[in-house]
Amino acid sequence: MKNFLNELDDYELAYFAKFKLLTYMENTQSEIKEYLVERNLNESKIDQLILENPKSKLNDERERCPRCYSDKIRKNKVE
């Protein structure tokens, strides 16, 4: 989990914490919360980052997440 979190910038991590944290099991949630503390991201900082996300103003040709504008999109085909 930490390897995945290390790949995220502060803006991506803020969206992840806000919208995905509770989808993980309790042990993993605890690990993520500890990582957020290491990165100095508390609830108000997370809300601030989401509000001011500069990636929302990017106009490039990259495929981006419609919510957080990250270009680190995973495509999983579920059959």
HELIX and SHEET records of a PDB file:
HELIX    1   1 LYS A    2  ASN A    6  1                                   5    
HELIX    2   2 ASP A   10  PHE A   19  1                                  10    
HELIX    3   3 LEU A   21  THR A   23  5                                   3    
HELIX    4   4 GLU A   26  GLU A   38  1                                  13    
HELIX    5   5 GLU A   43  GLU A   52  1                                  10    
HELIX    6   6 PRO A   54  LYS A   57  5                                   4    
END                                                                             
